[in-house]
Amino acid sequence: MRRLIGFILCAVVFVCSAAPGANAQDAKVSATARVDTARTVVGDAITYEIKVEGARSADTPVLGEISGANVSYIGGSDSSVSSVMIINGRRSETRRESYVMQWRITPTREGTLRIPAAEVRVGGAILKTGAVIVRVGAAQQTGDMTLVVRAGRDRVYVGEAVEVVIRWRCMLSPRTAEFTNIGKDQDGIRWFDAPASPNGERQELELLGERVVAAQRVVQTSSGQAIEFEIRRFVVPQRSGKVVIGPLSVRSDLVVRKARGFFDRDQTRRAGAVSDAVVLDVQPLPTRSAGDGQRGAVLVGRYEVRASASRARVRMGDPLTVTVRVIGAMAGRVGTFRLDEIPGFSDGFRISDEVERRELDDGSLGLTYTVRVTSDEVTEIPAVELVCFDTEKEQYRTIRSRAIPLHVEATRVVTATDGFGAAGAGSGSGVEDAGGGIMHNYSGEVLLRPMGFSIVDAARSAVWVGAAATPPTLFAGALVLIGARRARERNGSRKASGRRAIGEARRAIGGAADGEGIAAGVRGYMRDRFEIGGEVTADAIARVAPGESGRGLVGVLERCDAARFGAGESVDIAAMRGEAVGALEAVERAQRKGGSA
């Protein structure tokens, strides 16, 4: 009986001690969503947060596009906390696991902003949050700031670069700057860098998600001195019709009182400003006729091309440097072209495949070529021609550089006669043999024989030669075996890297919706395959993939750029995808064969 009672007591103690662990193990995992404020104004960003309770990690959900707002992911982190308490010698520990993810959401129009429910994957389970509603008021215009946006011209053509100047003035020092495009039409234009104004101190600001350079200066207004930031950008319309820029909104924390000590802080006030919208009347490019030039992409706007040569006199076959400079608003976006595709360079010249590309400080583009003249009948370096649509004269025209006069000296053929003369055998020395005595001299073939000791003659023994040659032979053989093994390892690694890189490139190109996406897939392959750290230019491609395959890849990138910045003609994206994949496969085959195909 006592044994039975003891067994029951032990079982009760075991169940009681195990119960807390079982409850902790079965603790529920949940996900909730919230924002830091339920009311805001247009252009003033809010923080959206998803918190997962009961887990230390979770997959980041895809929020997708939220109507009336710009969304950017900030990041996620483990926010678990634990505490230990010791009371009367008894230790207790509490741990609360959680994981937090945050997004930055900037409203672009007033009204009700609805953030839909999100699905969060935690391990094998999928958790669903609730929807969040935010009330958005009109963008606030305070008296402390003004924002003005001006375009260089309002009647433009598709693909034409228009300079846009943004001036932001503050009566107090700003600590932050948040620019937002609150207009409805945000897809009809592309923004590009423009040379910053030389008047003022250079400052970096974030404009619509990009880091830009602004000129900061102090200006005098009717209300007193103000700090002005001037930002210059190029806008390129992507379609015809009415295209609207903005309005733009800026929100900032202005410093109303500076900190007065180490433990003090600046006192700030939230302020905002809204610009007017800028409307562009975008015209389509007229259809090109046969006389307008059909070669290459069309530049849109006012451009100029100049050429120079390193020498005015050259010997046939010697290298000559030719520099082509393209001057215009978007010259840096002009694709690298080949001189041998320009009329006049096909005969009498041999042009290197390597082209040095430089974007100069004044915004122009410099292309440097190495040229060799192959005929002494060449009298000049031909004019370099490009096709552009002149938006002022509203017509296509071919822009040309000036031809460069060149004096070519023919190469003289050197023969054996030039090296040894043509006079025939020598006439003799006129010295007679003297036999005997101290004046005795010798003549004849006997004088050509070696008369002294020669180590070569002494080493003609087969045993000596074998003993001397064996160590170097063994050492050379070992080097050959080691080199072959390492070559096989490198070849295997390159093949694996190539398969991985081209597989990722196929997926990226297959999902691309335009020429920009296709070009990004091609450049991603080149960086992964050949470990190119900087920009993937024509020079970089030529260095790692010389030959026809590399030139084909450069051509694909140029056609992608033409689709982005060219004449606005219809482009078969599916055909461009197939051409890009084919060019990458050609490069990969060439690398496996030796890299020069």
BALUM-965394 format. One line per field, with one value per residue (C-alpha): residue number from 1; residue in three letters; x negated, y, z negated. Coordinates in steps of 0.2 Angstrom, whole numbers, plus 5000, padded with zeros to 4 digits. Each point is the difference from the previous one (the first is absolute). Example, Ala and Ser with C-alpha at 12.3 -4.5 7.8 and 13.67 -1.06 7.14 Angstrom:
seq <- 1, 2
type <- ALA, SER
X <- 4938, 4994
Y <- 4978, 5017
Z <- 4961, 5003
***
This chain:
seq <- 1, 2, 3, 4, 5, 6, 7, 8, 9, 10, 11, 12, 13, 14, 15, 16, 17, 18, 19, 20, 21, 22, 23, 24, 25, 26, 27, 28, 29, 30, 31, 32, 33, 34, 35, 36, 37, 38, 39, 40, 41, 42, 43, 44, 45, 46, 47, 48, 49, 50, 51, 52, 53, 54, 55, 56, 57, 58, 59, 60, 61, 62, 63, 64, 65, 66, 67, 68, 69, 70, 71, 72, 73, 74, 75, 76, 77, 78, 79, 80, 81, 82, 83, 84, 85, 86, 87, 88, 89, 90, 91, 92, 93, 94, 95, 96, 97, 98, 99, 100, 101, 102, 103, 104, 105, 106, 107, 108, 109, 110, 111, 112, 113, 114, 115, 116, 117, 118, 119, 120, 121, 122, 123, 124, 125, 126, 127, 128, 129, 130, 131, 132, 133, 134, 135, 136, 137, 138, 139, 140, 141, 142, 143, 144, 145, 146, 147, 148, 149, 150, 151, 152, 153, 154, 155, 156, 157, 158, 159, 160, 161, 162, 163, 164, 165, 166, 167, 168, 169, 170, 171, 172, 173, 174, 175, 176, 177, 178, 179, 180, 181, 182, 183, 184, 185, 186, 187, 188, 189, 190, 191, 192, 193, 194, 195, 196, 197, 198, 199, 200, 201, 202, 203, 204, 205, 206, 207, 208, 209, 210, 211, 212, 213, 214, 215, 216, 217, 218, 219, 220, 221, 222, 223, 224, 225, 226, 227, 228, 229, 230, 231, 232, 233, 234, 235, 236, 237, 238, 239, 240, 241, 242, 243, 244, 245, 246, 247, 248, 249, 250, 251, 252, 253, 254, 255, 256, 257, 258, 259, 260, 261, 262, 263, 264, 265, 266, 267, 268, 269, 270, 271, 272, 273, 274, 275, 276, 277, 278, 279, 280, 281, 282, 283, 284, 285, 286, 287, 288, 289, 290, 291, 292, 293, 294, 295, 296, 297, 298, 299, 300, 301, 302, 303, 304, 305, 306, 307, 308, 309, 310, 311, 312, 313, 314, 315, 316, 317, 318, 319, 320, 321, 322, 323, 324, 325, 326, 327, 328, 329, 330, 331, 332, 333, 334, 335, 336, 337, 338, 339, 340, 341, 342, 343, 344, 345, 346, 347, 348, 349, 350, 351, 352, 353, 354, 355, 356, 357, 358, 359, 360, 361, 362, 363, 364, 365, 366, 367, 368, 369, 370, 371, 372, 373, 374, 375, 376, 377, 378, 379, 380, 381, 382, 383, 384, 385, 386, 387, 388, 389, 390, 391, 392, 393, 394, 395, 396, 397, 398, 399, 400, 401, 402, 403, 404, 405, 406, 407, 408, 409, 410, 411, 412, 413, 414, 415, 416, 417, 418, 419, 420, 421, 422, 423, 424, 425, 426, 427, 428, 429, 430, 431, 432, 433, 434, 435, 436, 437, 438, 439, 440, 441, 442, 443, 444, 445, 446, 447, 448, 449, 450, 451, 452, 453, 454, 455, 456, 457, 458, 459, 460, 461, 462, 463, 464, 465, 466, 467, 468, 469, 470, 471, 472, 473, 474, 475, 476, 477, 478, 479, 480, 481, 482, 483, 484, 485, 486, 487, 488, 489, 490, 491, 492, 493, 494, 495, 496, 497, 498, 499, 500, 501, 502, 503, 504, 505, 506, 507, 508, 509, 510, 511, 512, 513, 514, 515, 516, 517, 518, 519, 520, 521, 522, 523, 524, 525, 526, 527, 528, 529, 530, 531, 532, 533, 534, 535, 536, 537, 538, 539, 540, 541, 542, 543, 544, 545, 546, 547, 548, 549, 550, 551, 552, 553, 554, 555, 556, 557, 558, 559, 560, 561, 562, 563, 564, 565, 566, 567, 568, 569, 570, 571, 572, 573, 574, 575, 576, 577, 578, 579, 580, 581, 582, 583, 584, 585, 586, 587, 588, 589, 590, 591, 592, 593, 594, 595, 596, 597
type <- MET, ARG, ARG, LEU, ILE, GLY, PHE, ILE, LEU, CYS, ALA, VAL, VAL, PHE, VAL, CYS, SER, ALA, ALA, PRO, GLY, ALA, ASN, ALA, GLN, ASP, ALA, LYS, VAL, SER, ALA, THR, ALA, ARG, VAL, ASP, THR, ALA, ARG, THR, VAL, VAL, GLY, ASP, ALA, ILE, THR, TYR, GLU, ILE, LYS, VAL, GLU, GLY, ALA, ARG, SER, ALA, ASP, THR, PRO, VAL, LEU, GLY, GLU, ILE, SER, GLY, ALA, ASN, VAL, SER, TYR, ILE, GLY, GLY, SER, ASP, SER, SER, VAL, SER, SER, VAL, MET, ILE, ILE, ASN, GLY, ARG, ARG, SER, GLU, THR, ARG, ARG, GLU, SER, TYR, VAL, MET, GLN, TRP, ARG, ILE, THR, PRO, THR, ARG, GLU, GLY, THR, LEU, ARG, ILE, PRO, ALA, ALA, GLU, VAL, ARG, VAL, GLY, GLY, ALA, ILE, LEU, LYS, THR, GLY, ALA, VAL, ILE, VAL, ARG, VAL, GLY, ALA, ALA, GLN, GLN, THR, GLY, ASP, MET, THR, LEU, VAL, VAL, ARG, ALA, GLY, ARG, ASP, ARG, VAL, TYR, VAL, GLY, GLU, ALA, VAL, GLU, VAL, VAL, ILE, ARG, TRP, ARG, CYS, MET, LEU, SER, PRO, ARG, THR, ALA, GLU, PHE, THR, ASN, ILE, GLY, LYS, ASP, GLN, ASP, GLY, ILE, ARG, TRP, PHE, ASP, ALA, PRO, ALA, SER, PRO, ASN, GLY, GLU, ARG, GLN, GLU, LEU, GLU, LEU, LEU, GLY, GLU, ARG, VAL, VAL, ALA, ALA, GLN, ARG, VAL, VAL, GLN, THR, SER, SER, GLY, GLN, ALA, ILE, GLU, PHE, GLU, ILE, ARG, ARG, PHE, VAL, VAL, PRO, GLN, ARG, SER, GLY, LYS, VAL, VAL, ILE, GLY, PRO, LEU, SER, VAL, ARG, SER, ASP, LEU, VAL, VAL, ARG, LYS, ALA, ARG, GLY, PHE, PHE, ASP, ARG, ASP, GLN, THR, ARG, ARG, ALA, GLY, ALA, VAL, SER, ASP, ALA, VAL, VAL, LEU, ASP, VAL, GLN, PRO, LEU, PRO, THR, ARG, SER, ALA, GLY, ASP, GLY, GLN, ARG, GLY, ALA, VAL, LEU, VAL, GLY, ARG, TYR, GLU, VAL, ARG, ALA, SER, ALA, SER, ARG, ALA, ARG, VAL, ARG, MET, GLY, ASP, PRO, LEU, THR, VAL, THR, VAL, ARG, VAL, ILE, GLY, ALA, MET, ALA, GLY, ARG, VAL, GLY, THR, PHE, ARG, LEU, ASP, GLU, ILE, PRO, GLY, PHE, SER, ASP, GLY, PHE, ARG, ILE, SER, ASP, GLU, VAL, GLU, ARG, ARG, GLU, LEU, ASP, ASP, GLY, SER, LEU, GLY, LEU, THR, TYR, THR, VAL, ARG, VAL, THR, SER, ASP, GLU, VAL, THR, GLU, ILE, PRO, ALA, VAL, GLU, LEU, VAL, CYS, PHE, ASP, THR, GLU, LYS, GLU, GLN, TYR, ARG, THR, ILE, ARG, SER, ARG, ALA, ILE, PRO, LEU, HIS, VAL, GLU, ALA, THR, ARG, VAL, VAL, THR, ALA, THR, ASP, GLY, PHE, GLY, ALA, ALA, GLY, ALA, GLY, SER, GLY, SER, GLY, VAL, GLU, ASP, ALA, GLY, GLY, GLY, ILE, MET, HIS, ASN, TYR, SER, GLY, GLU, VAL, LEU, LEU, ARG, PRO, MET, GLY, PHE, SER, ILE, VAL, ASP, ALA, ALA, ARG, SER, ALA, VAL, TRP, VAL, GLY, ALA, ALA, ALA, THR, PRO, PRO, THR, LEU, PHE, ALA, GLY, ALA, LEU, VAL, LEU, ILE, GLY, ALA, ARG, ARG, ALA, ARG, GLU, ARG, ASN, GLY, SER, ARG, LYS, ALA, SER, GLY, ARG, ARG, ALA, ILE, GLY, GLU, ALA, ARG, ARG, ALA, ILE, GLY, GLY, ALA, ALA, ASP, GLY, GLU, GLY, ILE, ALA, ALA, GLY, VAL, ARG, GLY, TYR, MET, ARG, ASP, ARG, PHE, GLU, ILE, GLY, GLY, GLU, VAL, THR, ALA, ASP, ALA, ILE, ALA, ARG, VAL, ALA, PRO, GLY, GLU, SER, GLY, ARG, GLY, LEU, VAL, GLY, VAL, LEU, GLU, ARG, CYS, ASP, ALA, ALA, ARG, PHE, GLY, ALA, GLY, GLU, SER, VAL, ASP, ILE, ALA, ALA, MET, ARG, GLY, GLU, ALA, VAL, GLY, ALA, LEU, GLU, ALA, VAL, GLU, ARG, ALA, GLN, ARG, LYS, GLY, GLY, SER, ALA
X <- 5000, 4986, 4991, 5017, 5002, 4981, 5002, 5016, 4991, 4985, 5012, 5009, 4983, 4994, 5016, 5000, 4982, 5002, 5016, 4991, 4988, 5014, 5009, 4985, 4997, 5017, 5000, 5009, 4991, 5009, 4997, 5007, 4999, 5000, 4994, 4991, 5015, 5017, 5001, 4987, 4999, 4995, 4981, 4997, 4994, 5007, 4992, 5010, 4995, 5004, 4995, 5000, 5002, 4993, 4986, 4983, 5001, 5012, 5000, 5003, 5017, 5003, 5011, 5001, 5006, 5011, 5012, 4995, 4984, 4981, 4994, 4982, 4994, 4989, 4995, 5004, 4992, 5002, 5008, 5001, 4998, 4995, 5000, 4993, 5007, 4993, 5011, 4995, 4987, 5013, 4995, 5014, 4997, 5012, 4997, 5011, 4996, 5005, 4994, 5004, 5000, 5002, 5005, 4999, 5017, 5002, 5017, 5001, 5019, 5012, 5014, 5001, 4984, 5004, 4985, 5007, 4998, 4983, 4995, 4985, 4991, 4993, 4992, 5013, 5015, 5008, 5006, 5012, 5000, 5015, 5002, 4994, 5009, 4991, 5009, 4990, 5002, 4995, 4982, 4996, 4992, 4992, 4993, 4982, 4997, 5003, 4998, 4999, 4999, 4996, 4997, 4988, 5014, 5018, 5001, 4989, 4998, 4999, 4983, 4994, 4991, 5008, 4991, 5010, 4995, 5006, 4998, 5004, 4998, 5001, 5000, 4992, 4987, 5007, 4995, 5009, 5008, 5013, 5005, 5015, 5008, 5019, 5006, 5010, 4989, 4984, 4996, 4999, 4982, 4983, 4988, 4982, 4985, 4996, 4984, 5003, 5000, 4983, 5007, 5000, 4993, 5004, 5011, 5007, 5019, 5012, 5013, 5013, 4989, 4984, 4985, 4997, 4988, 5008, 4992, 5003, 4999, 5007, 5012, 5009, 5019, 5013, 5001, 4982, 4986, 5004, 4990, 5003, 4997, 5000, 5001, 4998, 5006, 5004, 5017, 5003, 5018, 5004, 5016, 5009, 5015, 5002, 4987, 5001, 4985, 5006, 5005, 4986, 5001, 4986, 5001, 4986, 4996, 4994, 4989, 5008, 4987, 4983, 4994, 4991, 4990, 4994, 5016, 5012, 5008, 5005, 5018, 5009, 5016, 5008, 5003, 5005, 5002, 5008, 4995, 5012, 5001, 4990, 5009, 4990, 5008, 4991, 5000, 4996, 4985, 5004, 4997, 4982, 4999, 4986, 4991, 5000, 4987, 5005, 4984, 5000, 5010, 5006, 4995, 5014, 4995, 4986, 4983, 4983, 4986, 4981, 4985, 4982, 4984, 4984, 4989, 5001, 4986, 5000, 4991, 5011, 5004, 4995, 5013, 5010, 5012, 5016, 5011, 5019, 5009, 5019, 5007, 5018, 5012, 5000, 4984, 4995, 5014, 4995, 4995, 4982, 4999, 4987, 4991, 4999, 5019, 4999, 4998, 4982, 4992, 5003, 4986, 4982, 5001, 4999, 5008, 4997, 5015, 4996, 5008, 4996, 5016, 4999, 5014, 4992, 5003, 5010, 5012, 4994, 4994, 4983, 4996, 4982, 4996, 4983, 4999, 4987, 4999, 4998, 4998, 4989, 5014, 5009, 5000, 5011, 5010, 5018, 5014, 5009, 5019, 5014, 5019, 5010, 5017, 4998, 5014, 4998, 5001, 5011, 4992, 4987, 4982, 4984, 4987, 4982, 4983, 4987, 4989, 4981, 4987, 4987, 4983, 4996, 4982, 4999, 4990, 4983, 4997, 4983, 4991, 4985, 4990, 5004, 4993, 4984, 4996, 4999, 4982, 4997, 4985, 4986, 4984, 4989, 4988, 4984, 4990, 4988, 4995, 4983, 4993, 4988, 4992, 5008, 5010, 5008, 5019, 5013, 5015, 5013, 5015, 4989, 5002, 5019, 4997, 5001, 4982, 5003, 5009, 5019, 5012, 5012, 4988, 4996, 5019, 5004, 5000, 5017, 4999, 4996, 5014, 5012, 4995, 5001, 5017, 5010, 5004, 5006, 5010, 5009, 5003, 5008, 5011, 5006, 5004, 5010, 5010, 5004, 5005, 5011, 5009, 5003, 5006, 5013, 5006, 5001, 5009, 5012, 5003, 5002, 5013, 5010, 5000, 5005, 5015, 5005, 4998, 5009, 5014, 5003, 4999, 5013, 5012, 4997, 5001, 5016, 5009, 4994, 5014, 4989, 4982, 4994, 5005, 4991, 4984, 5000, 5001, 4985, 4990, 5004, 4993, 4984, 4997, 5004, 4990, 4985, 5000, 5001, 5001, 5004, 5011, 5002, 4994, 4995, 4982, 5003, 5009, 4986, 4987, 5009, 5009, 4990, 5005, 5017, 5010, 4995, 5004, 5017, 5003, 4995, 5012, 5015, 4996, 5000, 5017, 5007, 4993, 5008, 5017, 4999, 4993, 5003, 5013, 5015, 5003, 5009, 4988, 5003, 4995, 5002, 4988, 4988, 5001, 4995, 4986, 4993, 5001, 4992, 4986, 4996, 5000, 4987, 4989, 5001, 4996, 4985, 4994, 5001, 4990, 4987, 5008, 4996, 5014
Y <- 5000, 5012, 4996, 5004, 5017, 5005, 4995, 5012, 5014, 4999, 5000, 5016, 5009, 4995, 5006, 5016, 5004, 4995, 5011, 5017, 4993, 4993, 5017, 5009, 4988, 5002, 5019, 5008, 5010, 5015, 5015, 5018, 5016, 5018, 5017, 5013, 5013, 4998, 5018, 5008, 5012, 4997, 4998, 4997, 4982, 4988, 4984, 4984, 4985, 4982, 4991, 4981, 4994, 4982, 4999, 5008, 5001, 5000, 5002, 5018, 5001, 5009, 5015, 5004, 5017, 5010, 5012, 5018, 4997, 4996, 4985, 4995, 4986, 5006, 4983, 4987, 4995, 4988, 5010, 4985, 5005, 4989, 5003, 4991, 5002, 4993, 5001, 4991, 4990, 4994, 5004, 5003, 5004, 5008, 5001, 5009, 4997, 5012, 5006, 5017, 5006, 5018, 5009, 5019, 5005, 5018, 5005, 5008, 5006, 5005, 4989, 4983, 4990, 4981, 4988, 4983, 4985, 4991, 4982, 4995, 4983, 4994, 4983, 4989, 5011, 5015, 5014, 5014, 5018, 5012, 5014, 5018, 5016, 5017, 5017, 5011, 5019, 5012, 5005, 5014, 5016, 5010, 5017, 4994, 4991, 5002, 4987, 5005, 4988, 5007, 4991, 5008, 4998, 4993, 4994, 4985, 4984, 4982, 4996, 5018, 5005, 5015, 5009, 5002, 5011, 4998, 5014, 4997, 5015, 4999, 5014, 4989, 4987, 4983, 4984, 4988, 5000, 4988, 5003, 4992, 5000, 5002, 5001, 4986, 4998, 4993, 4987, 5011, 5007, 4995, 5010, 5002, 5009, 5018, 5010, 5009, 5019, 5007, 5014, 4994, 4986, 4982, 4990, 4983, 4998, 4985, 5004, 4987, 4986, 5005, 5009, 5017, 5014, 5017, 5018, 5008, 5019, 5014, 5012, 5016, 5000, 5012, 4991, 5000, 4988, 4982, 4984, 4994, 4983, 4999, 4983, 4998, 4984, 4994, 4993, 4989, 4997, 4982, 5002, 5014, 5010, 5010, 4995, 5008, 5002, 5001, 5009, 4997, 5000, 5003, 4997, 5005, 5003, 5018, 5005, 5014, 4999, 4993, 4989, 5010, 4987, 4982, 4993, 5012, 4996, 5010, 5005, 4998, 5003, 4990, 5010, 4996, 5008, 4995, 5005, 5003, 4986, 5002, 4994, 4995, 4999, 4985, 4997, 4984, 4998, 5001, 4984, 5000, 4999, 4992, 5016, 5003, 4987, 4983, 4994, 4999, 5008, 5018, 5014, 5012, 5018, 5011, 4990, 5004, 4988, 5004, 4989, 5002, 4990, 4997, 5004, 5008, 4989, 4981, 4986, 4987, 4986, 5011, 5002, 5017, 5006, 5007, 5009, 5003, 5012, 5001, 5016, 5001, 4999, 4981, 4997, 4988, 4989, 4998, 4982, 4995, 4998, 4993, 5011, 4986, 5001, 5018, 5004, 5004, 4989, 4983, 5002, 5004, 4999, 4986, 5005, 4991, 4993, 5008, 5017, 5011, 5009, 5015, 5012, 5017, 5013, 5011, 4986, 4995, 4983, 4995, 4984, 4996, 4988, 4992, 5001, 4993, 5007, 4985, 5010, 5014, 5007, 5006, 5019, 5004, 4992, 5001, 5009, 4991, 5000, 4998, 5002, 5011, 5008, 5019, 5005, 5019, 4997, 4986, 4989, 4985, 5005, 4991, 5009, 4998, 5004, 5009, 4988, 5000, 5002, 4986, 4998, 4981, 4994, 4984, 4986, 4995, 4981, 4995, 4986, 4989, 5012, 5014, 4991, 4993, 5011, 4996, 5001, 4982, 4991, 5010, 5004, 4991, 5007, 5001, 4992, 4986, 4985, 5001, 4983, 4996, 5011, 5012, 5008, 4983, 5002, 4987, 5000, 4988, 4991, 4994, 5017, 4997, 4985, 5003, 4998, 5001, 4990, 4998, 4994, 4996, 4987, 4993, 4998, 4989, 4985, 4992, 4996, 5018, 5007, 4988, 5004, 5019, 4999, 4989, 5013, 5014, 4987, 4993, 5018, 5006, 4984, 5004, 5018, 4994, 4988, 5013, 5013, 4987, 4996, 5018, 5004, 4986, 5007, 5018, 4994, 4990, 5015, 5012, 4988, 4999, 5019, 5002, 4988, 5009, 5018, 4996, 4991, 5016, 5011, 4989, 5002, 5019, 5003, 4989, 5010, 5017, 5012, 5012, 5003, 5006, 4984, 4990, 5011, 4997, 4981, 5001, 5011, 4988, 4985, 5009, 5005, 4983, 4991, 5010, 5009, 5018, 5011, 5017, 5005, 4987, 5010, 4995, 5001, 4988, 4988, 5001, 4996, 4984, 4994, 5006, 4995, 4998, 4994, 5016, 5011, 4992, 5003, 5019, 5001, 4993, 5013, 5014, 4994, 5000, 5018, 5005, 4992, 5011, 5016, 4999, 5006, 4992, 4987, 4984, 4987, 4981, 4996, 4981, 5001, 5010, 4988, 4985, 5011, 5003, 4982, 4995, 5012, 4994, 4982, 5005, 5008, 4985, 4988, 5011, 4999, 4981, 4999, 5013, 5017, 5007, 4994
Z <- 5000, 4996, 5016, 5010, 4991, 5003, 5019, 5001, 4991, 5013, 5014, 4994, 4998, 5017, 5009, 4990, 5005, 5018, 5003, 5001, 5013, 5010, 5000, 5005, 5015, 5006, 4998, 5015, 5013, 5006, 5012, 4998, 5011, 4994, 5005, 4990, 5003, 5007, 5007, 5012, 5015, 5018, 5001, 4981, 4998, 4987, 4993, 5003, 4989, 4999, 4984, 4998, 4983, 4995, 5013, 5002, 5019, 5015, 5019, 5006, 5008, 5016, 4998, 5018, 5007, 4988, 5009, 4996, 4992, 5002, 4990, 4996, 4988, 4985, 4993, 4987, 4983, 4986, 4985, 4988, 4981, 4985, 4981, 4985, 4983, 4984, 4984, 4984, 5009, 5013, 5018, 5013, 5019, 5012, 5019, 5012, 5019, 5014, 5017, 5007, 5018, 5005, 5016, 5005, 5008, 5008, 5005, 5017, 4999, 4987, 4994, 4992, 5002, 4998, 4997, 5004, 4989, 5001, 5000, 4990, 5001, 4984, 5002, 5008, 4994, 5009, 4989, 5005, 4994, 5000, 5012, 4994, 5004, 5000, 5003, 5011, 5001, 5013, 5002, 4988, 5006, 4986, 5000, 4996, 5017, 5018, 5014, 5019, 5015, 5017, 5017, 5014, 5013, 5000, 5018, 5002, 5009, 4995, 4994, 4999, 4984, 4991, 4986, 4984, 4987, 4982, 4987, 4982, 4988, 4981, 4988, 4986, 5001, 5006, 4991, 5012, 5018, 5006, 5018, 5008, 5017, 4995, 5018, 5008, 5016, 4994, 5014, 5015, 4996, 4995, 4989, 5004, 4992, 5007, 4997, 4983, 4999, 4997, 4989, 4982, 4988, 5006, 4989, 5002, 4998, 5003, 5014, 5004, 4994, 5008, 4993, 5010, 4998, 4996, 5000, 4983, 4998, 4989, 5010, 4995, 5000, 4995, 4983, 4997, 5003, 5006, 5004, 5017, 5008, 5019, 5008, 5019, 5008, 5018, 5003, 5016, 5005, 5005, 5009, 5010, 4993, 4984, 4987, 4983, 4988, 4982, 4990, 4989, 4981, 4988, 4981, 4988, 4982, 4998, 4985, 4990, 4986, 5000, 4986, 4986, 4992, 5001, 4992, 5009, 5017, 5015, 5000, 5016, 5009, 5013, 5016, 5018, 5018, 5016, 5018, 5014, 5014, 5016, 5016, 5015, 5017, 5007, 5019, 5008, 5012, 5018, 5010, 5008, 5019, 5010, 5001, 4981, 4997, 4993, 4991, 4982, 4986, 5002, 4988, 4996, 4997, 5004, 5002, 5007, 5004, 5001, 5005, 4997, 5004, 4990, 5016, 5017, 5008, 4998, 5007, 5008, 4987, 4985, 4986, 5000, 4986, 5006, 4987, 5003, 4989, 4999, 4993, 4994, 4985, 4999, 5008, 4986, 5005, 5018, 5003, 5006, 5019, 5011, 5013, 5013, 5001, 5005, 5019, 5005, 4987, 5008, 5013, 4996, 4981, 4987, 4983, 4984, 4991, 4983, 4998, 4985, 4994, 4988, 4994, 4999, 4986, 5012, 5003, 5018, 5005, 5005, 5011, 5004, 5014, 5005, 5019, 5013, 5018, 5012, 5016, 5005, 5011, 4984, 4999, 4986, 4985, 5006, 4991, 4986, 5003, 4988, 5003, 4989, 5000, 4998, 4989, 5004, 5019, 4997, 5013, 5001, 5005, 5000, 4989, 5006, 4993, 5011, 5010, 4994, 5013, 4999, 5008, 5002, 5003, 5010, 4991, 5009, 5002, 4993, 5010, 4997, 5012, 4988, 4985, 5008, 5015, 5018, 5004, 5000, 4992, 4991, 5009, 4987, 4987, 5010, 4986, 5005, 4990, 4991, 4995, 4985, 4987, 4989, 5014, 5005, 5004, 5005, 5012, 5006, 4992, 4986, 4991, 4998, 4989, 4981, 4994, 4981, 4987, 5002, 4986, 5014, 5007, 4983, 4996, 5016, 4989, 4999, 4982, 4995, 5011, 4992, 4983, 5003, 5009, 4988, 4986, 5012, 5009, 4985, 4993, 5017, 5000, 4983, 5004, 5016, 4989, 4987, 5013, 5009, 4984, 4996, 5017, 4999, 4983, 5007, 5016, 4989, 4989, 5015, 5008, 4984, 4999, 5018, 4998, 4985, 5007, 5017, 4990, 4990, 5015, 5010, 4986, 4998, 5019, 5002, 4987, 5007, 5006, 5010, 5007, 4983, 4991, 5014, 4999, 4981, 5002, 5013, 4989, 4985, 5009, 5005, 4981, 4994, 5013, 5002, 4983, 5007, 4986, 5008, 5014, 5014, 5015, 5018, 4994, 4986, 5011, 5013, 4987, 4994, 5015, 5016, 5017, 5009, 4984, 4990, 5014, 5002, 4981, 5002, 5014, 4989, 4987, 5012, 5007, 4983, 4997, 5016, 4995, 4984, 5006, 5019, 5012, 4991, 5014, 4996, 4993, 5000, 4982, 5003, 5015, 4990, 4985, 5012, 5008, 4983, 4994, 5016, 4998, 4983, 5005, 5014, 4987, 4989, 5014, 5005, 4982, 5000, 5016, 4995, 4998, 5018, 5011
***
